[in-house]
Amino acid sequence: MTDQTSSSTGSAFDLADLSAAIERRDAAGILVWYAEDATLTILDRDHPPAAPADYHGLDAIGGYYRDICGRNLKHQISDAVSTPTGIAYRQQCSYPDGAGVVCVSVAAVQGGRIQRQTAVQVWDS
């Protein structure tokens, strides 16, 4: 994982803290890193580029993460990188039956919060 990065406004974004919240399935701990007006876009088999799953604002993004964190999934973050204006990471997930998901995510950060994030995920058949 990586250390902190500072945004253009001087507020720190702690990618290690976000990663730890993801790995412990802590929806509230994840949500604190999003701006109030943030957008999360998910691309996968069911949500191709022509019809992505878009979540706008903390309520919608929080609902998404409460659903994901409520599932019996193990999450592991790797290849995390940060710049003053963005973050990226790879998330490996596994269900108890062995089925897996890989998600690669990139996000624009401003004021120490995620403003816009795109995640591309692939599921085992």
C-alpha positions in Angstrom: 0.0 0.0 0.0 1.0 3.6 -0.1 1.3 6.4 2.3 -0.7 9.6 2.4 -1.0 12.0 -0.5 -2.0 15.7 -0.3 -4.7 17.1 -2.5 -4.4 20.4 -4.2 -6.1 22.1 -1.2 -3.6 20.6 1.3 -6.0 18.1 2.9 -4.5 14.6 3.2 -6.0 11.6 1.6 -4.9 8.4 3.5 -5.0 5.6 1.0 -3.9 3.2 3.6 -6.9 4.0 5.8 -9.3 3.6 2.8 -7.7 0.3 1.9 -8.0 -1.0 5.5 -11.7 0.0 5.6 -12.3 -1.9 2.4 -10.5 -4.9 3.6 -12.5 -5.0 6.9 -15.8 -4.4 5.0 -16.5 -1.1 6.9 -18.9 0.8 4.7 -18.9 3.8 7.0 -15.1 3.9 7.1 -15.1 3.8 3.3 -17.7 6.5 2.9 -15.8 9.1 4.9 -13.3 9.3 2.0 -16.0 10.5 -0.5 -17.1 14.1 -1.1 -20.7 14.9 -0.6 -21.3 15.3 -4.3 -19.0 12.4 -5.4 -19.8 10.1 -8.3 -19.0 6.4 -8.4 -19.2 4.6 -11.8 -19.1 0.8 -11.9 -18.4 -1.1 -15.2 -18.9 -4.8 -15.5 -20.7 -7.5 -17.6 -24.1 -6.2 -16.4 -23.1 -2.5 -16.7 -21.2 -1.9 -19.9 -19.8 1.5 -20.9 -23.1 2.3 -22.8 -25.1 1.7 -19.6 -22.8 2.0 -16.5 -24.0 1.8 -12.9 -23.7 5.4 -11.7 -24.0 6.4 -8.0 -24.2 10.1 -7.3 -23.9 11.6 -3.8 -23.2 10.1 -0.4 -26.6 8.4 0.0 -26.3 6.4 -3.2 -22.6 5.6 -2.8 -23.3 4.6 0.9 -26.1 2.3 -0.2 -23.7 0.6 -2.7 -21.0 0.1 -0.1 -23.5 -1.1 2.6 -24.6 -3.8 0.1 -21.1 -4.9 -0.9 -19.8 -4.8 2.7 -22.8 -6.9 3.9 -21.8 -9.7 1.6 -19.6 -12.6 2.9 -16.6 -11.5 0.8 -12.9 -11.3 1.6 -11.3 -8.1 0.2 -7.6 -7.5 -0.4 -6.2 -4.3 -1.8 -2.9 -4.3 -3.8 -1.0 -2.2 -6.2 -2.3 1.0 -4.5 -0.8 4.2 -5.8 -1.6 7.9 -5.2 -0.8 11.3 -6.6 -1.7 14.7 -5.3 -4.9 14.6 -7.3 -5.8 10.9 -7.6 -5.6 7.3 -6.4 -5.7 3.9 -8.0 -5.8 0.3 -6.6 -6.6 -3.3 -7.4 -9.1 -5.1 -5.3 -9.2 -8.9 -5.2 -12.4 -10.4 -3.7 -13.3 -13.9 -2.9 -16.5 -15.7 -1.8 -16.4 -18.7 0.6 -17.2 -21.0 -2.3 -14.0 -19.8 -4.1 -15.7 -17.6 -6.7 -13.6 -14.5 -7.3 -13.9 -10.9 -8.4 -11.2 -8.5 -9.5 -11.8 -4.8 -9.5 -9.5 -2.0 -10.7 -10.4 1.4 -9.5 -9.2 4.9 -10.3 -10.4 8.1 -8.6 -9.9 11.8 -8.8 -9.3 13.4 -5.3 -9.8 17.0 -4.3 -9.8 18.4 -0.8 -8.9 15.1 0.7 -12.0 13.4 -0.7 -12.9 11.2 -3.7 -14.8 13.3 -6.2 -15.1 10.9 -9.1 -14.3 7.2 -9.2 -14.5 4.6 -11.9 -14.3 0.9 -11.1 -14.0 -1.9 -13.6 -14.8 -5.4 -12.2 -14.7 -8.9 -13.6 -16.4 -11.9 -12.0 -15.8 -15.6 -12.2 -18.4 -17.4 -14.2 
